[in-house]
Amino acid sequence: MKTFFGKTAKGEEVNKYILENKNGVVVEVLDYGAILHAVYVPDKNGKKEDVTLSCPTVEAYKEDTCFFGSTVGPSANRIAKAECEIDGVKYTLDKNDGENNLHTDIPNGLNKRMWSAKEGTNAVTFTTTMVDGEYGLPGNREVSVTYSLSEDNELKIEYLAHSDKNTIFNMTNHSYFNLGGHKSGSALGHELQILASKTTPVGAGTIPTGEIASVVGTALDFTSPKAVGADIEADNDQMKLVNGYDFNYVVDNYDGSMKKIAVLKDPASGRCMEVYTDLPGVQFYSANWVEHVAGKDGAIYDPRYGLCLETQYYPDSVHHDNFCDVVFGPKREYHTSTVYKFV
């Protein structure tokens, strides 16, 4: 089902697509930005709340710099010096994070454009194209993102991309989850487990050093469930760089297959979300820089009111031979999936 959501400044009609299952889980996605706008989930008493932080209007999404619910690409996260080399040719991206590139393009990224939509069985596929050189990267590219909701409460996000030249693809969804409800305030009481015993440490500009290091026994260790707020103020040099948690975790025993990589629980509401992916990394971000943002339903979002678990290839992979290859093209299709399951 689709309903009218608003219009862009150009007069384009934005629609909201609604997916619902027999358990009362409801998902709302937009053809503007292929954005995940809302996820309603019952709590332990059957009370339904929206558990994602989002913008109230199309205009607010256009001005949004937090990437609420956004489909981010073609290159999510950071690229050092906003440049890369592919097949011996140097390409330059937008310097939008100091000297580096973050999420490809902030004011005009894939999350700021209209996508075409095709409805399926409790699913919708959004498609867009990029011409050779757009966003500073090579290739005439077609990208699709499919959202589907199963009767087992699995919200699946599937990415498929083609390019006629070798190029970078590393896409993600940037939803902020608060399982107590998007208006419930701090998420520091949530319990998190990340099935990853290593991270890719960062230096200046939050750029990976190229090292893969153990987190076991440190404040970054979520190999066993613990409250997000338990160590968030720890005297940890990595955490001081990013004002909390904003790290790529290296999935244990990665082999390209779909596997559980994280579990997030809210003890107060009883809601639980499991994360599955076929990707090698997940960025855990504790909304450190969300400052008094006006959200939907009159909510105000402040630091640590939501938690992001952004599945991905490692940041800045194009500059590190020991990281997974993020170059895709005519001979290598980009195809990944992530599932957020509410249990």
Residue pairs with C-beta under 8 A, 6 or more apart in sequence:
1 17
1 18
2 15
2 16
2 17
2 18
2 117
2 119
3 15
3 16
3 18
4 13
4 14
4 15
4 16
5 14
5 15
5 16
5 30
5 32
5 37
5 58
6 14
6 57
6 58
6 59
7 13
7 14
7 58
8 14
8 32
8 58
8 62
8 114
9 59
9 62
12 32
12 114
14 30
14 31
14 32
14 58
14 114
15 30
15 31
15 117
16 28
16 29
16 30
16 37
17 28
17 29
17 30
17 31
17 117
17 119
17 124
17 147
18 26
18 27
18 28
19 26
19 27
19 28
19 29
19 122
19 123
19 124
19 147
19 148
19 149
20 26
20 27
20 122
20 149
21 122
21 149
21 150
21 151
21 153
22 151
23 42
23 151
23 153
24 40
24 42
24 46
24 48
25 39
25 40
25 41
25 42
25 149
25 153
25 155
25 342
26 38
26 39
26 40
26 48
27 36
27 38
27 39
27 40
27 147
27 149
27 155
28 36
28 37
28 38
28 39
29 35
29 36
29 37
29 124
29 126
29 147
30 37
30 61
31 114
31 115
31 116
31 117
31 126
32 58
32 61
32 113
32 114
32 115
33 61
33 70
33 71
33 110
33 111
33 112
33 113
33 115
34 71
34 110
34 111
34 115
34 126
34 128
34 145
35 54
35 61
35 68
35 69
35 70
35 71
35 111
36 52
36 54
36 69
36 147
36 157
36 173
36 175
37 52
37 54
37 69
37 296
38 50
38 52
38 54
38 296
39 50
39 51
39 52
39 155
39 175
39 177
39 340
39 342
40 48
40 49
40 50
40 51
41 48
41 49
41 51
41 153
41 179
41 271
41 342
42 48
43 49
43 269
43 270
43 271
44 269
44 270
44 271
45 270
49 180
49 181
49 182
49 184
49 269
50 181
50 182
50 296
50 297
51 177
51 178
51 179
51 180
51 181
51 182
51 271
51 273
52 68
52 69
52 175
52 176
52 177
52 178
52 182
52 306
53 68
53 69
53 175
53 176
53 177
53 178
53 182
53 287
53 290
53 295
53 299
53 301
53 305
53 306
54 68
54 69
54 182
54 295
54 296
55 61
55 64
55 68
55 295
55 296
56 294
56 295
56 296
56 297
60 294
61 68
61 111
61 112
62 112
64 70
64 111
65 106
66 176
66 287
66 289
66 290
66 293
66 301
67 103
67 111
67 174
68 174
68 175
68 176
68 295
69 173
69 174
69 175
69 176
70 109
70 110
70 111
70 173
70 174
71 110
71 111
71 126
71 145
71 171
71 173
71 174
72 103
72 104
72 109
72 110
72 111
72 171
72 172
72 173
72 174
72 310
73 104
73 109
73 110
73 143
73 159
73 161
73 169
73 170
73 171
73 172
74 104
74 110
74 130
74 135
74 137
74 141
74 143
74 161
74 167
74 168
74 169
74 170
74 171
75 93
75 101
75 103
75 104
75 135
75 137
75 168
75 169
75 170
75 171
75 326
76 103
76 104
76 170
76 171
76 172
76 174
76 310
76 312
77 102
77 103
77 170
77 172
77 248
77 283
77 310
77 312
77 315
77 316
78 97
78 100
78 101
78 102
78 205
78 206
78 207
78 208
78 315
78 316
79 93
79 100
79 101
79 168
79 315
79 316
79 318
79 319
80 100
80 205
80 207
80 316
80 319
81 99
81 100
82 92
82 93
82 94
82 95
82 96
82 99
82 100
82 101
82 136
83 90
83 91
83 92
83 93
84 90
84 91
84 93
84 168
84 318
84 319
85 91
85 318
86 138
86 166
86 167
86 168
86 318
86 327
87 166
89 138
91 136
91 137
91 138
92 136
93 101
93 104
93 105
93 135
93 136
93 137
94 101
94 104
94 105
94 106
94 135
94 136
95 101
96 102
96 105
96 106
97 205
97 206
98 205
99 205
100 205
100 206
100 207
103 109
103 174
104 110
104 135
105 135
109 135
110 128
110 143
111 174
113 128
114 128
115 126
115 127
115 128
115 145
116 126
116 127
116 128
117 124
117 125
117 126
117 127
118 124
118 125
118 127
120 146
120 148
122 148
122 149
122 150
123 146
123 147
123 148
123 149
124 146
124 147
125 144
125 145
125 146
125 147
126 144
126 145
126 146
126 147
127 142
127 143
127 144
128 142
128 143
129 140
129 141
129 142
129 143
130 137
130 139
130 140
130 141
130 143
131 140
132 138
132 139
132 140
132 164
132 165
134 141
137 167
137 168
138 163
138 165
138 166
138 167
139 163
139 164
139 165
139 166
139 167
139 329
140 163
140 164
140 165
141 161
141 162
141 163
141 164
141 167
142 161
142 162
143 159
143 160
143 161
143 169
143 171
144 159
144 160
144 161
145 157
145 158
145 159
145 171
146 156
146 157
146 158
146 160
147 155
147 156
147 157
148 155
148 156
148 158
149 155
149 156
150 156
152 341
153 341
153 342
153 343
154 339
154 340
154 341
155 339
155 340
155 341
155 342
156 337
156 338
156 339
157 173
157 337
157 338
157 339
157 340
158 335
158 336
158 337
159 171
159 334
159 335
159 336
159 337
160 333
160 334
160 335
161 169
161 171
161 328
161 333
161 334
161 335
162 333
162 334
163 169
163 328
163 329
163 330
163 334
164 329
164 330
165 329
165 330
166 327
166 328
166 329
166 330
167 327
167 328
167 329
168 318
168 326
168 327
168 328
169 326
169 328
169 334
170 312
170 313
170 317
170 326
171 312
171 334
171 336
172 283
172 310
172 311
172 312
173 310
173 311
173 338
174 308
174 310
175 308
175 340
176 287
176 290
176 301
176 305
176 306
176 307
176 308
177 187
177 264
177 273
177 306
177 307
177 308
177 309
177 340
178 184
178 187
178 190
178 266
178 305
178 306
178 307
179 187
179 190
179 264
179 265
179 266
179 269
179 271
179 272
179 273
180 187
180 190
180 266
180 268
180 269
180 271
181 269
182 295
182 296
182 297
182 299
182 301
182 306
183 295
183 297
183 299
185 305
186 229
186 304
186 305
187 228
187 266
187 286
187 287
187 304
187 305
187 306
187 307
188 227
188 228
188 229
188 232
188 304
189 227
189 228
189 229
189 266
189 267
189 268
190 227
190 228
190 264
190 265
190 266
190 307
191 225
191 226
191 227
191 228
191 264
191 265
191 266
191 267
192 222
192 225
192 226
192 227
192 228
192 262
192 263
192 264
192 265
192 284
192 307
193 222
193 223
193 224
193 225
193 226
193 262
193 263
194 222
194 223
194 249
194 261
194 262
194 282
194 284
195 223
195 251
195 252
195 259
195 260
195 261
195 262
196 215
196 222
196 223
196 249
196 250
196 251
196 252
196 261
196 281
196 282
197 214
197 215
197 216
197 221
197 223
197 250
197 252
198 212
198 213
198 214
198 215
198 249
198 250
198 252
199 212
199 213
199 215
199 220
199 238
199 247
199 248
199 249
199 250
200 208
200 209
200 210
200 211
200 212
200 213
200 247
200 248
200 250
200 281
200 314
200 315
200 323
201 208
201 209
201 211
201 213
201 238
202 208
202 209
202 238
202 241
202 242
202 247
203 209
203 241
206 241
206 242
206 246
207 315
207 316
208 248
208 314
208 315
208 316
208 320
208 323
210 319
210 320
210 322
210 323
212 250
212 322
215 221
215 222
215 223
215 249
216 223
218 236
219 231
219 232
219 234
219 236
219 239
220 236
220 238
220 239
220 245
220 247
222 249
222 284
225 263
225 265
228 245
228 286
228 304
228 307
229 304
232 239
232 244
232 245
232 286
232 304
238 247
239 245
242 288
243 288
243 289
244 286
244 288
244 303
244 304
245 284
245 285
245 286
245 288
246 283
246 284
246 285
246 286
246 288
247 283
247 284
248 281
248 282
248 283
248 312
248 314
248 315
249 281
249 282
249 283
249 284
250 280
250 281
250 314
251 259
251 261
251 277
251 279
251 280
251 281
251 282
253 259
254 280
256 278
257 278
258 276
258 277
258 278
258 337
258 339
259 276
259 277
259 278
260 274
260 275
260 276
261 275
261 276
261 277
261 282
261 311
262 274
262 275
262 282
262 284
262 309
263 272
263 273
263 274
263 275
264 272
264 273
264 275
264 307
264 309
265 271
265 272
265 273
266 272
271 342
272 342
272 343
273 340
273 341
273 342
273 343
274 339
274 340
274 341
274 343
275 282
275 309
275 311
275 338
275 339
275 340
275 341
276 338
276 339
276 341
277 311
277 336
277 337
277 338
277 339
278 336
278 337
278 338
279 311
279 312
279 313
279 336
279 338
280 313
280 314
280 324
281 311
281 312
281 313
281 314
282 309
282 310
282 311
282 312
283 308
283 309
283 310
283 312
283 315
284 307
284 308
284 309
285 307
285 308
285 310
286 303
286 304
286 307
286 308
287 301
287 303
287 304
287 305
287 306
287 307
287 308
288 303
288 304
289 303
290 301
290 302
290 303
290 304
290 305
290 306
291 302
291 303
292 300
292 301
292 302
293 300
293 301
293 302
294 300
294 301
295 301
311 336
311 338
313 323
313 324
313 326
314 320
314 323
314 324
316 323
317 323
317 324
317 325
317 326
318 326
318 327
328 334
